[in-house]
Amino acid sequence: MPPSSLDPAAPLYDRIGPDALAELVQRFYARVARDPDLAPIFPADLTETARKQFAFLSGFTGGPPLYHELYGHPRLRARHLPFEITPQRARAWLACMNAALRDTPTIADAEARELYAALSRVAVHMVNVPEVPGE
């Protein structure tokens, strides 16, 4: 990954940029589609899901509040309640994101770590079903 060339105090969105963020989202959903834990809770066509993720990440990283403008408040936990999100699925989601971050060469290591840390907190918050022993 390239070294960060921008002020570390700048919003993460400015340091990553919209093109790299879009590339990250595409790489991420390519992995989600193949993940045995995640694919069952996502639609077969991930186009709209990726569009919403980009919009969310844009505002989440300090850029334009696209998700708010297009869909209203994210209400992440409420919007995810219809899906069984176990600790294992949260870990799988994070693993896909971590791999996508590593595979997006236009995102510097520092920014990748910062975004991953922030998304790790979100993933834990999304868990709505306990792990089932033996599964």
N, C-alpha and C positions, 0 to 999 in steps of 0.2 A: 504494500500500500504506500502511496506517496506521503511524504511528510506534510503536516498541516502548514499551510503558508499564510493563514489568516490569524488575526488576533484571537487568542483563546477565549477572550471575553465576549466575542461576537456570538450571536445566536448560533446554535448547532446547524440550523437550516442554512445560514449564510456560509458556514464552513464546509458543509456537505454540498449544497447546491441542489436545485430541483432535478437536474439531469441524473446525477448520481443517485438521488433518492428514488427516482423512477426506475433506474436500473436495479437498485436494491430490491424494490418491491417485485419486479419481474423475476429476479433470481430466487427470491424467497418463495413466491407462489409456485414456481417450478418444483421446488423441493416439497412444499406442502402437498401438492398433487400426488407425489410419489410416496408420501409418508403413511405407513399403515395405521398409525394412531390418529392422524389428522384428516386424511382424505375422507373418511366416512362422515365427518361432520361439516364438510365443505361442499358447495355445489360442484358439479362436474365442470361447468364453465366458470372459471375464476375471473373473468374479465371485469365484472362489476365489483367483485370483492376486492380485486387489486386496485381498482379506481378509488374505492372507498378507503382502502388502506393508505394509498398515496395522499389522499385528502386529509386523513387523520394525521399521518406522520408530518405533513407539511406544518400544521398548526402545533403539533406536539413538540416539534423541534424549534419552534419560535418563528416559523415563517407565516405565510398567509393562512388565515383560519378557514381554509377551504371546506373542511367537513362541516363546521358550524354554518357556513353560508349555504351549503347544498342540502344538508340533512338535519340541521339543528344541533343541539348539544349532543355530544357523543354518547353519554350515559352508557359507558362501556359495559359495566357489569350487568345492567338491566338488558341491554341488547344481546348479551351473550347467555342469558339465563336459559333460553330454549335449548341450548346445546350442553351436553354433558362434558364439562371441562374438569378433568381429573388432574391431580398433580403430575401424572405421567404425560398427559396431553400438554400441560403447561411446559414440561421439560422438553417434549418433542418440538413444540412451537419455538421455544428458545434455541434448540439445537438447529432448527432450520434457519432461524434468523442469524445465529452466529455463523453458520456456514455461508449464508448469503452475504453477510458483512465481509467475511474473509475473501469471498470470491468477487467482490466489487472493488476493482483496483483503484477506482477514483475516490474511494473513501479512505482517508488516512487512519492509521492505527488509533491515534488518540480519539478521533471522532467516533470510530467504530466502538471502542471501549465505552465511551460516554453514552452512546445510544443504546448499546447492549445493557448497560447497567440500569438505565432508565426503563427499558422495556422489560427487564427482569422483574422489577417492582410491579409493573402492570400485569405481567403473566401470573404472578402469585395472587394478585387481587382478583383475577378472573376465575380462579378455581372455585367451582360451585358444587362439586361432588367429591366426596372423600375417595381416596384410593381404596379399592376393594381388595382385601387380602387374598392372595392366591391367584390373582389375575395379572 
